[in-house]
């Protein structure tokens, strides 16, 4: 997998509330991409150069050719 970085990065701590964990997006990413409440973001766990990473698609579309099946809450399962 080839991943190129655009010179922007940030550090976010994993947070726990009650019995679940969550990550938050920084305000600059939300404003810069005109995201609003109800927009869907697709998170994918990936491996890049033998390192684990997360890719987030901000346009409300998943990867082409994949069927996304809702598993529970905001979680989803991908089938090709």
C-alpha positions in Angstrom: 0.0 0.0 0.0 1.3 3.4 -1.0 0.4 6.2 1.3 1.6 9.8 0.8 1.3 12.4 3.5 0.4 16.0 2.8 2.4 17.6 5.6 -0.5 17.8 8.1 -0.8 15.7 11.2 -2.1 15.8 14.8 -2.0 13.8 17.9 -5.3 12.6 19.5 -5.7 10.6 22.6 -8.0 7.7 22.8 -10.8 8.6 25.2 -13.0 6.4 27.3 -16.6 7.2 28.3 -18.6 4.6 30.2 -17.8 1.3 28.5 -16.7 2.5 25.1 -13.7 4.2 23.5 -13.7 6.9 21.0 -11.5 9.3 19.0 -12.4 12.9 18.2 -11.7 14.8 15.0 -10.1 18.2 15.4 -12.1 21.3 14.6 -9.9 22.4 11.7 -10.6 19.1 9.9 -14.3 19.5 10.4 -14.4 23.1 9.3 -11.9 22.7 6.4 -14.0 19.9 4.9 -17.4 21.5 5.6 -18.5 18.5 7.7 -21.8 18.8 9.6 -23.8 16.7 12.0 -25.2 13.6 10.4 -22.4 13.3 7.8 -20.9 9.8 7.6 -17.2 9.2 7.9 -15.6 5.8 7.0 -12.7 4.6 9.1 -10.5 1.8 7.8 -7.7 0.0 9.6 -4.8 -0.3 7.3 -1.2 -1.4 7.3 1.4 1.0 5.8 5.0 -0.1 5.7 4.3 -2.8 8.3 2.7 -0.2 10.7 -0.9 -0.1 11.7 -2.8 3.0 10.8 -6.3 4.4 10.3 -7.6 6.1 7.1 -10.7 8.2 7.3 -12.7 9.0 4.2 -14.4 12.4 4.7 -16.7 12.4 1.7 -19.4 10.1 3.0 -18.5 7.3 0.6 -16.8 3.9 1.3 -14.2 2.3 -0.9 -15.6 1.3 -4.3 -16.5 -2.4 -4.8 -17.2 -3.1 -1.1 -20.5 -3.9 0.6 -20.7 -2.3 4.0 -22.9 -4.2 6.5 -23.8 -2.5 9.7 -22.7 -4.6 12.7 -23.6 -2.7 15.8 -24.1 0.9 16.6 -21.6 2.9 14.5 -19.5 -0.2 13.7 -19.5 -1.8 10.3 -18.2 -4.9 8.6 -16.7 -4.9 5.1 -17.3 -7.6 2.6 -15.7 -7.7 -0.9 
